[in-house]
Structures are given as C-alpha cells and as structure tokens.
Amino acid sequence: MPISEAARWLTESVGSVIVGKQDVIELAVTALLCRGHLLFEDVPGSGKTTLAKALAAALGCSFSRVQFTPDLMPADITGISYFNQKSGEFELRRGPIFSQILLADEVNRATPRTQSALLEAMQERQVTIEGETLPLPAPFLVIATQNPIELEGTFPLPEAQLDRFLMRLSIGFPSAEEEGRMIHRFTGDDPLERLRPALSPQDLLSLQEQVSSARVEPALEQYIIALVHATRGHPSLDLGASPRASLALYQTAQALALQRGRAYVTPDDVKYMAPSVLSHRFILSPQARLRGQTATDVVEDVLRSVRVPISGQPEDAVAAEGVTAD
C-alpha cells in the first residue's frame, strides 16, 4: 500500500473527530510513520487528548492514558513484580506502558524520577523491572501533553527527555467557523465512539519500513547537517540541536515527501519539518529570553541563514517546488 494513500485514509479518519487542524494531523501521522514520539504543548481544552485517542482508534492500537501527578511513582507506569501468595511465586503486574499508544497527560506535573521512567521506553522500546528487561509492543508511541502557561506544581522536562520526542506540536485555538462545526459534531454521540480503524497496527509497521525508500540527494543531506550545525553556534543558544535532531529531520522529511506522493525529498520538505523537529531541542541563552526571543524564532533565523541547495536536486523536484537559493 502506498504511504500517500494510507496517510490519506488515516488523516480522513482522524479528521472525522478533530475539526480542522489538517496540518497538525499530517505532522502527527508523519511521527507515526517515523516511529517517533510526540509532545503536544498547548492550553487546556485544545483537543490534545482527543487527538491522541483518535490516532489510537484509527489504527486499532491498544491505548493507555496516565494522568501524571506529583505523587505518581515509576512503578505506576512500568509495573511491579509482586509475590502471589496463592502460587507462591513472584509475578509481574504490567503497567500502562505496555500498550501501543501511551498518553502521558500533563507529563511535566510528575517528578523527574517518574519522568525518567519513560527514557528507556522511548529510546529502546523496552523497560526494565526488577532487573528483567521486557520488550514493549510494536508499534509503540508516546504522546505527551503539557500546559505551557501553568508553572505552579510542574517540573520542566529534562533535555535528555525532550530530545527523545521526535516533534513538539501545538494544536492552537480553532477559528470561529471551526469552533461552530466542533459544537455541532460533539453534540450528541461522541464521534470517537463511532470511529473505526482505517489501518491496522500491522499496516503501520509495514508503512514504517517504507519510509527509508524516499530519495535524499547528497546536497540535501548536507543541507540538513548544515541546519543542525548552525544551531550549535547560534548566539541566542546555550545548547544547540543534537545529532539525534539530524536523524529526525532526515527521516521526517522522507515521510512527509512520501505522504505527499513523491519518492524524493525536496528542501521545502526539510524547511517545513524544521520548526516541529528542532525547536524543543534548544536551550535559549538568558539574554535571548530577556529579548523575548523563542526557539521558533531561532529556527526561522537558521533557515534564513543557511543556503538552500540547488545542485544535486532532482530536476522535477526543483521545478515542482520552485526552490531558489537564499
């Protein structure tokens, strides 16, 4: 099955629940195709949880939700080994992390110790309980949410954990027209209850294997590397993007190209993905914060400063995208 066709089915299925926001749904599908985890940073009531549930339902994946709170313990996520008095043996009680899609709701409300329980799972798709390493189901995706305006009782996510999220997305407020459609759609039966899978987990695993087939020209590879390296010397940053960011930008550009029906990646694919893939991997300098500069501003500045390649690009890509050097 072509990725473009499968992505259209999945986007339409999720779009039957989420009103508008086709760009956010497309990016979320891109993350699914790249085996990546998602961080939604948005105000309460914007549809973060609903989108996570719709993605799970559209794929027929098992789904678990964990409400992160200051008293949540790592074992509440991963599970525990307990002594069964009836059998006289220790048995494993698996936690909610043993699902294909895990929603970590308000992830920054838990302590750093509890947040760290996700590190091994997100990177290696496994957890270790009482010295025993157990694989997680495939596909496995963490969708985390956090509120950017509420700071009391929260613990900022450490850089090591932020770097493990493939993308940070914001749904944003709907337009007046979209909000009117949303009211009518959610009046009566919940559209989530009517949602039927568009694909199966096995279909998704097969599609994930196809992502690497998208052609990336050598000049475009160097463009991706140049963008990431430009962040490491940027005057507004104390810490630039990691090597993991280069790989993430490369893979998401491939997935986006295939979603849009092309077998090759163009510079516009890379530029489109850069804000979502790079901005959460930075540490702004104190001076930049005082100036009111944001990580997204830095990404836009880097995109303007790094020359867009022309040589080495497929002729049909250049013609289709109208790429010009900056």
Contacts in CASP RR format, 6 or more apart in sequence:
PFRMAT RR
TARGET T0000
AUTHOR 0000-0000-0000
METHOD contacts of the structure
MODEL  1
MPISEAARWLTESVGSVIVGKQDVIELAVTALLCRGHLLFEDVPGSGKTT
LAKALAAALGCSFSRVQFTPDLMPADITGISYFNQKSGEFELRRGPIFSQ
ILLADEVNRATPRTQSALLEAMQERQVTIEGETLPLPAPFLVIATQNPIE
LEGTFPLPEAQLDRFLMRLSIGFPSAEEEGRMIHRFTGDDPLERLRPALS
PQDLLSLQEQVSSARVEPALEQYIIALVHATRGHPSLDLGASPRASLALY
QTAQALALQRGRAYVTPDDVKYMAPSVLSHRFILSPQARLRGQTATDVVE
DVLRSVRVPISGQPEDAVAAEGVTAD
1 203 0 8 1.000
1 206 0 8 1.000
1 207 0 8 1.000
2 258 0 8 1.000
2 261 0 8 1.000
3 33 0 8 1.000
3 207 0 8 1.000
3 210 0 8 1.000
3 211 0 8 1.000
3 255 0 8 1.000
3 258 0 8 1.000
3 259 0 8 1.000
3 261 0 8 1.000
4 258 0 8 1.000
4 259 0 8 1.000
4 260 0 8 1.000
4 261 0 8 1.000
6 199 0 8 1.000
6 203 0 8 1.000
6 207 0 8 1.000
7 26 0 8 1.000
7 29 0 8 1.000
7 33 0 8 1.000
7 258 0 8 1.000
7 259 0 8 1.000
9 198 0 8 1.000
9 199 0 8 1.000
10 29 0 8 1.000
10 32 0 8 1.000
10 58 0 8 1.000
10 59 0 8 1.000
10 198 0 8 1.000
10 199 0 8 1.000
11 22 0 8 1.000
11 25 0 8 1.000
11 26 0 8 1.000
11 29 0 8 1.000
12 198 0 8 1.000
13 54 0 8 1.000
13 58 0 8 1.000
13 195 0 8 1.000
13 196 0 8 1.000
13 197 0 8 1.000
13 198 0 8 1.000
14 25 0 8 1.000
14 28 0 8 1.000
14 29 0 8 1.000
14 51 0 8 1.000
14 54 0 8 1.000
14 55 0 8 1.000
14 58 0 8 1.000
15 22 0 8 1.000
15 25 0 8 1.000
15 54 0 8 1.000
16 191 0 8 1.000
16 194 0 8 1.000
16 195 0 8 1.000
17 50 0 8 1.000
17 51 0 8 1.000
17 54 0 8 1.000
17 185 0 8 1.000
17 191 0 8 1.000
17 192 0 8 1.000
17 195 0 8 1.000
18 24 0 8 1.000
18 25 0 8 1.000
18 47 0 8 1.000
18 50 0 8 1.000
18 51 0 8 1.000
18 54 0 8 1.000
19 174 0 8 1.000
19 178 0 8 1.000
19 179 0 8 1.000
19 181 0 8 1.000
19 182 0 8 1.000
19 185 0 8 1.000
20 174 0 8 1.000
20 178 0 8 1.000
20 181 0 8 1.000
21 51 0 8 1.000
21 171 0 8 1.000
21 172 0 8 1.000
21 174 0 8 1.000
21 178 0 8 1.000
24 51 0 8 1.000
24 169 0 8 1.000
24 170 0 8 1.000
24 171 0 8 1.000
25 51 0 8 1.000
26 256 0 8 1.000
26 259 0 8 1.000
27 167 0 8 1.000
27 169 0 8 1.000
27 276 0 8 1.000
28 38 0 8 1.000
28 51 0 8 1.000
28 55 0 8 1.000
28 169 0 8 1.000
29 259 0 8 1.000
30 167 0 8 1.000
30 252 0 8 1.000
30 255 0 8 1.000
30 256 0 8 1.000
30 259 0 8 1.000
30 273 0 8 1.000
31 37 0 8 1.000
31 38 0 8 1.000
31 141 0 8 1.000
31 166 0 8 1.000
31 167 0 8 1.000
31 252 0 8 1.000
32 55 0 8 1.000
32 59 0 8 1.000
32 139 0 8 1.000
32 141 0 8 1.000
32 204 0 8 1.000
32 208 0 8 1.000
33 204 0 8 1.000
33 207 0 8 1.000
33 208 0 8 1.000
33 211 0 8 1.000
33 255 0 8 1.000
33 258 0 8 1.000
33 259 0 8 1.000
34 166 0 8 1.000
34 208 0 8 1.000
34 211 0 8 1.000
34 248 0 8 1.000
34 251 0 8 1.000
34 252 0 8 1.000
34 255 0 8 1.000
35 139 0 8 1.000
35 140 0 8 1.000
35 141 0 8 1.000
35 208 0 8 1.000
36 141 0 8 1.000
36 165 0 8 1.000
36 166 0 8 1.000
36 167 0 8 1.000
37 122 0 8 1.000
37 141 0 8 1.000
37 142 0 8 1.000
37 143 0 8 1.000
37 144 0 8 1.000
37 164 0 8 1.000
37 165 0 8 1.000
37 166 0 8 1.000
38 141 0 8 1.000
38 142 0 8 1.000
38 143 0 8 1.000
38 144 0 8 1.000
38 165 0 8 1.000
38 166 0 8 1.000
38 167 0 8 1.000
38 168 0 8 1.000
38 169 0 8 1.000
39 107 0 8 1.000
39 144 0 8 1.000
39 145 0 8 1.000
39 146 0 8 1.000
39 162 0 8 1.000
39 165 0 8 1.000
39 167 0 8 1.000
39 168 0 8 1.000
39 169 0 8 1.000
39 280 0 8 1.000
40 48 0 8 1.000
40 51 0 8 1.000
40 52 0 8 1.000
40 143 0 8 1.000
40 144 0 8 1.000
40 145 0 8 1.000
40 146 0 8 1.000
40 168 0 8 1.000
40 169 0 8 1.000
40 170 0 8 1.000
40 171 0 8 1.000
41 145 0 8 1.000
41 146 0 8 1.000
41 147 0 8 1.000
41 148 0 8 1.000
41 168 0 8 1.000
41 169 0 8 1.000
41 170 0 8 1.000
42 48 0 8 1.000
42 145 0 8 1.000
42 147 0 8 1.000
42 148 0 8 1.000
42 170 0 8 1.000
42 171 0 8 1.000
42 172 0 8 1.000
43 147 0 8 1.000
43 148 0 8 1.000
43 149 0 8 1.000
43 172 0 8 1.000
43 173 0 8 1.000
44 147 0 8 1.000
46 171 0 8 1.000
46 172 0 8 1.000
46 173 0 8 1.000
47 171 0 8 1.000
48 145 0 8 1.000
48 171 0 8 1.000
49 65 0 8 1.000
49 103 0 8 1.000
49 105 0 8 1.000
49 145 0 8 1.000
50 192 0 8 1.000
51 171 0 8 1.000
52 63 0 8 1.000
52 65 0 8 1.000
52 101 0 8 1.000
52 103 0 8 1.000
52 143 0 8 1.000
52 145 0 8 1.000
53 63 0 8 1.000
53 103 0 8 1.000
53 192 0 8 1.000
54 192 0 8 1.000
54 195 0 8 1.000
55 61 0 8 1.000
55 101 0 8 1.000
55 143 0 8 1.000
56 62 0 8 1.000
56 63 0 8 1.000
56 100 0 8 1.000
56 101 0 8 1.000
57 63 0 8 1.000
57 192 0 8 1.000
57 195 0 8 1.000
57 196 0 8 1.000
57 197 0 8 1.000
58 195 0 8 1.000
58 197 0 8 1.000
58 198 0 8 1.000
58 199 0 8 1.000
59 100 0 8 1.000
59 101 0 8 1.000
59 139 0 8 1.000
59 197 0 8 1.000
59 198 0 8 1.000
59 199 0 8 1.000
59 200 0 8 1.000
59 201 0 8 1.000
59 203 0 8 1.000
59 204 0 8 1.000
60 197 0 8 1.000
60 199 0 8 1.000
60 200 0 8 1.000
60 201 0 8 1.000
61 99 0 8 1.000
61 100 0 8 1.000
61 101 0 8 1.000
61 139 0 8 1.000
61 141 0 8 1.000
61 201 0 8 1.000
61 204 0 8 1.000
62 99 0 8 1.000
62 100 0 8 1.000
62 101 0 8 1.000
62 137 0 8 1.000
63 99 0 8 1.000
63 100 0 8 1.000
63 101 0 8 1.000
63 102 0 8 1.000
63 103 0 8 1.000
64 95 0 8 1.000
64 96 0 8 1.000
64 97 0 8 1.000
64 98 0 8 1.000
64 99 0 8 1.000
64 101 0 8 1.000
64 102 0 8 1.000
64 103 0 8 1.000
65 96 0 8 1.000
65 102 0 8 1.000
65 103 0 8 1.000
65 105 0 8 1.000
66 72 0 8 1.000
66 76 0 8 1.000
66 77 0 8 1.000
66 96 0 8 1.000
66 102 0 8 1.000
66 103 0 8 1.000
66 104 0 8 1.000
66 105 0 8 1.000
67 105 0 8 1.000
67 106 0 8 1.000
68 104 0 8 1.000
68 105 0 8 1.000
68 106 0 8 1.000
68 107 0 8 1.000
68 108 0 8 1.000
68 109 0 8 1.000
68 110 0 8 1.000
68 114 0 8 1.000
68 115 0 8 1.000
69 106 0 8 1.000
69 109 0 8 1.000
69 110 0 8 1.000
70 109 0 8 1.000
70 110 0 8 1.000
70 111 0 8 1.000
70 153 0 8 1.000
72 110 0 8 1.000
72 111 0 8 1.000
72 114 0 8 1.000
73 114 0 8 1.000
74 113 0 8 1.000
74 114 0 8 1.000
74 116 0 8 1.000
74 117 0 8 1.000
76 95 0 8 1.000
76 114 0 8 1.000
77 95 0 8 1.000
77 96 0 8 1.000
77 97 0 8 1.000
77 114 0 8 1.000
77 117 0 8 1.000
77 118 0 8 1.000
78 95 0 8 1.000
78 97 0 8 1.000
78 117 0 8 1.000
78 121 0 8 1.000
78 127 0 8 1.000
78 129 0 8 1.000
79 92 0 8 1.000
79 93 0 8 1.000
79 94 0 8 1.000
79 95 0 8 1.000
79 97 0 8 1.000
79 129 0 8 1.000
80 92 0 8 1.000
80 93 0 8 1.000
80 129 0 8 1.000
81 90 0 8 1.000
81 91 0 8 1.000
81 92 0 8 1.000
81 93 0 8 1.000
81 129 0 8 1.000
81 130 0 8 1.000
81 132 0 8 1.000
82 90 0 8 1.000
82 91 0 8 1.000
82 93 0 8 1.000
83 89 0 8 1.000
83 90 0 8 1.000
83 91 0 8 1.000
84 90 0 8 1.000
84 91 0 8 1.000
90 130 0 8 1.000
92 129 0 8 1.000
92 132 0 8 1.000
92 134 0 8 1.000
96 102 0 8 1.000
97 117 0 8 1.000
97 118 0 8 1.000
97 121 0 8 1.000
97 127 0 8 1.000
97 136 0 8 1.000
98 134 0 8 1.000
98 136 0 8 1.000
98 137 0 8 1.000
99 137 0 8 1.000
100 137 0 8 1.000
100 138 0 8 1.000
100 139 0 8 1.000
100 140 0 8 1.000
100 141 0 8 1.000
100 201 0 8 1.000
101 140 0 8 1.000
101 141 0 8 1.000
101 143 0 8 1.000
102 140 0 8 1.000
102 141 0 8 1.000
102 142 0 8 1.000
102 143 0 8 1.000
103 143 0 8 1.000
103 144 0 8 1.000
103 145 0 8 1.000
104 118 0 8 1.000
104 142 0 8 1.000
104 143 0 8 1.000
104 144 0 8 1.000
104 145 0 8 1.000
105 144 0 8 1.000
105 145 0 8 1.000
106 145 0 8 1.000
106 146 0 8 1.000
106 147 0 8 1.000
107 115 0 8 1.000
107 118 0 8 1.000
107 144 0 8 1.000
107 145 0 8 1.000
107 146 0 8 1.000
107 157 0 8 1.000
108 115 0 8 1.000
108 146 0 8 1.000
108 147 0 8 1.000
108 154 0 8 1.000
108 155 0 8 1.000
108 156 0 8 1.000
108 157 0 8 1.000
109 153 0 8 1.000
109 154 0 8 1.000
109 155 0 8 1.000
110 155 0 8 1.000
111 155 0 8 1.000
112 155 0 8 1.000
112 158 0 8 1.000
115 155 0 8 1.000
115 157 0 8 1.000
115 158 0 8 1.000
115 161 0 8 1.000
116 158 0 8 1.000
116 161 0 8 1.000
117 127 0 8 1.000
118 142 0 8 1.000
118 161 0 8 1.000
118 164 0 8 1.000
119 160 0 8 1.000
119 161 0 8 1.000
119 164 0 8 1.000
120 126 0 8 1.000
120 127 0 8 1.000
120 128 0 8 1.000
121 127 0 8 1.000
121 136 0 8 1.000
121 140 0 8 1.000
121 142 0 8 1.000
122 142 0 8 1.000
122 161 0 8 1.000
122 164 0 8 1.000
122 165 0 8 1.000
123 164 0 8 1.000
125 135 0 8 1.000
125 136 0 8 1.000
125 138 0 8 1.000
125 140 0 8 1.000
126 133 0 8 1.000
126 134 0 8 1.000
126 135 0 8 1.000
126 136 0 8 1.000
127 133 0 8 1.000
127 134 0 8 1.000
127 136 0 8 1.000
128 134 0 8 1.000
138 201 0 8 1.000
138 205 0 8 1.000
139 201 0 8 1.000
139 204 0 8 1.000
139 205 0 8 1.000
139 208 0 8 1.000
142 165 0 8 1.000
144 165 0 8 1.000
146 154 0 8 1.000
146 157 0 8 1.000
147 154 0 8 1.000
159 239 0 8 1.000
159 281 0 8 1.000
159 283 0 8 1.000
162 168 0 8 1.000
162 280 0 8 1.000
162 281 0 8 1.000
163 242 0 8 1.000
163 244 0 8 1.000
163 245 0 8 1.000
163 281 0 8 1.000
164 244 0 8 1.000
165 280 0 8 1.000
166 248 0 8 1.000
166 252 0 8 1.000
166 277 0 8 1.000
167 248 0 8 1.000
167 252 0 8 1.000
167 276 0 8 1.000
167 277 0 8 1.000
167 280 0 8 1.000
168 276 0 8 1.000
168 279 0 8 1.000
168 280 0 8 1.000
169 276 0 8 1.000
174 182 0 8 1.000
185 191 0 8 1.000
199 207 0 8 1.000
210 258 0 8 1.000
211 251 0 8 1.000
211 254 0 8 1.000
211 255 0 8 1.000
211 258 0 8 1.000
212 251 0 8 1.000
212 254 0 8 1.000
213 254 0 8 1.000
213 258 0 8 1.000
213 263 0 8 1.000
214 253 0 8 1.000
214 254 0 8 1.000
214 255 0 8 1.000
214 257 0 8 1.000
214 258 0 8 1.000
214 262 0 8 1.000
214 263 0 8 1.000
214 264 0 8 1.000
214 265 0 8 1.000
215 263 0 8 1.000
215 264 0 8 1.000
215 265 0 8 1.000
215 314 0 8 1.000
216 250 0 8 1.000
216 253 0 8 1.000
216 254 0 8 1.000
216 264 0 8 1.000
216 265 0 8 1.000
217 264 0 8 1.000
217 265 0 8 1.000
217 309 0 8 1.000
217 312 0 8 1.000
217 313 0 8 1.000
217 314 0 8 1.000
218 312 0 8 1.000
219 309 0 8 1.000
219 310 0 8 1.000
219 311 0 8 1.000
219 312 0 8 1.000
219 313 0 8 1.000
220 265 0 8 1.000
220 266 0 8 1.000
220 267 0 8 1.000
220 270 0 8 1.000
220 309 0 8 1.000
220 312 0 8 1.000
220 313 0 8 1.000
221 250 0 8 1.000
222 309 0 8 1.000
223 267 0 8 1.000
223 270 0 8 1.000
223 306 0 8 1.000
223 308 0 8 1.000
223 309 0 8 1.000
224 246 0 8 1.000
224 249 0 8 1.000
224 250 0 8 1.000
224 253 0 8 1.000
224 270 0 8 1.000
225 246 0 8 1.000
226 306 0 8 1.000
226 307 0 8 1.000
227 249 0 8 1.000
227 270 0 8 1.000
227 274 0 8 1.000
227 278 0 8 1.000
227 302 0 8 1.000
227 303 0 8 1.000
227 306 0 8 1.000
228 241 0 8 1.000
228 243 0 8 1.000
228 245 0 8 1.000
228 246 0 8 1.000
228 249 0 8 1.000
228 278 0 8 1.000
230 302 0 8 1.000
230 305 0 8 1.000
230 306 0 8 1.000
231 237 0 8 1.000
231 240 0 8 1.000
231 241 0 8 1.000
231 245 0 8 1.000
231 278 0 8 1.000
231 282 0 8 1.000
231 298 0 8 1.000
231 299 0 8 1.000
231 302 0 8 1.000
232 240 0 8 1.000
232 241 0 8 1.000
233 240 0 8 1.000
234 240 0 8 1.000
234 298 0 8 1.000
234 301 0 8 1.000
234 302 0 8 1.000
235 285 0 8 1.000
236 284 0 8 1.000
236 285 0 8 1.000
236 287 0 8 1.000
236 288 0 8 1.000
236 293 0 8 1.000
236 297 0 8 1.000
236 298 0 8 1.000
236 301 0 8 1.000
237 282 0 8 1.000
237 283 0 8 1.000
237 284 0 8 1.000
237 285 0 8 1.000
237 288 0 8 1.000
237 298 0 8 1.000
238 283 0 8 1.000
238 284 0 8 1.000
238 285 0 8 1.000
239 282 0 8 1.000
239 283 0 8 1.000
240 281 0 8 1.000
240 282 0 8 1.000
240 283 0 8 1.000
241 278 0 8 1.000
241 281 0 8 1.000
241 282 0 8 1.000
242 281 0 8 1.000
244 281 0 8 1.000
245 277 0 8 1.000
245 278 0 8 1.000
245 281 0 8 1.000
248 277 0 8 1.000
249 270 0 8 1.000
249 273 0 8 1.000
249 274 0 8 1.000
249 277 0 8 1.000
249 278 0 8 1.000
252 273 0 8 1.000
252 276 0 8 1.000
252 277 0 8 1.000
253 265 0 8 1.000
253 269 0 8 1.000
253 270 0 8 1.000
253 273 0 8 1.000
254 265 0 8 1.000
256 265 0 8 1.000
256 269 0 8 1.000
256 272 0 8 1.000
256 273 0 8 1.000
257 263 0 8 1.000
257 264 0 8 1.000
257 265 0 8 1.000
257 266 0 8 1.000
257 269 0 8 1.000
260 269 0 8 1.000
262 317 0 8 1.000
262 320 0 8 1.000
264 314 0 8 1.000
264 316 0 8 1.000
264 317 0 8 1.000
265 317 0 8 1.000
266 313 0 8 1.000
266 317 0 8 1.000
266 318 0 8 1.000
266 320 0 8 1.000
266 321 0 8 1.000
266 323 0 8 1.000
267 308 0 8 1.000
267 309 0 8 1.000
267 313 0 8 1.000
267 321 0 8 1.000
267 323 0 8 1.000
268 321 0 8 1.000
268 323 0 8 1.000
271 303 0 8 1.000
271 308 0 8 1.000
274 299 0 8 1.000
274 302 0 8 1.000
274 303 0 8 1.000
275 296 0 8 1.000
275 299 0 8 1.000
275 300 0 8 1.000
278 295 0 8 1.000
278 299 0 8 1.000
278 302 0 8 1.000
279 294 0 8 1.000
279 295 0 8 1.000
279 296 0 8 1.000
279 298 0 8 1.000
279 299 0 8 1.000
280 295 0 8 1.000
282 295 0 8 1.000
282 298 0 8 1.000
284 293 0 8 1.000
284 294 0 8 1.000
284 295 0 8 1.000
284 298 0 8 1.000
288 298 0 8 1.000
304 326 0 8 1.000
305 326 0 8 1.000
306 326 0 8 1.000
307 325 0 8 1.000
307 326 0 8 1.000
308 323 0 8 1.000
308 324 0 8 1.000
308 325 0 8 1.000
308 326 0 8 1.000
309 325 0 8 1.000
310 318 0 8 1.000
310 323 0 8 1.000
310 324 0 8 1.000
310 325 0 8 1.000
313 323 0 8 1.000
317 323 0 8 1.000
END
